Amino acid sequence: MGRIFEVRKGAMFARWDKMAKDFTRIGKEIVIAVKAGGPEPENNPALRRCYANAKSCNMPKTAVEAAIKRALGKDTSSYDEMLYEGYGPHGVAILVETATDNGTRTVANVRAIFNKGGGSMGNSGSVAFVFNRMGEFKLRADGINQEEFEMEAIDFGMEEMGEDSEGNLIVRTAFEDFGRFSEFLESKKIEPISNGLTRIPSTTVELDEAKSEEIFKLVDKLEQDEDVQKVYHNLV
């Protein structure tokens, strides 16, 4: 439980483009959370998670409040969360999470990006089995006695603990333990930098630099689509 988690990414957006994408993604998450559980964060764990993630992305409080207000409006679009599966070049498994108000548009766009990037979309279940859905929490290491924390956190569903490149703690739980671990952190008065659900590949593919770049370009194109929330792959 001490290994370093590293995330490899392809061509990065410009800083402001990435920030705009993050704000759009979190804005949709807020709308979904409010419509499902109401506008009061103390009574809505999903909305509390949105608040934490908005803070980690430096999303202004006014933008968060505006998203909540939109969610309460009668004419606000409802978003359906859809999962698309496929393969990139060289057999790399790819999962695409979307939040859309027009599924026909979204599936057409995702399929076109796969095809243009040398990949192909698969049927439901063709790729999802490669990934384990887990809870993930990013915590500030300062003020946490890691040995004591680890011993206690295991009883509340922690399965993995490591560090990211900035020295923050990354804790992962089983999907079904996400809520229980969130309550544990609240009881310890530990506020996560960010938290949410993620998908971790159980098997991975290793490619040379040139072939890897093909995957990163495809992932980058998928992430730029307005309906795409997150993209996962099993390339290392």
Secondary structure by P-SEA (a helix, b strand, c coil): cbbbbbbbbcccccaaaaaaaaaaaaaaaaaaaaaaccccccccaaaaaaaaaaaaacccaaaaaaaaaaaacccbbbbbbbbbbbccccbbbbbbbbccccaaaaaaaaaaaaaaacccccccccccccbbbbbbbbbcccccaaaaaaaaaaaacccccccccccbbbbbccccaaaaaaaaaaaacccccbbbbbbbbcccccccaaaaaaaaaaaaaaaacccccccccccc
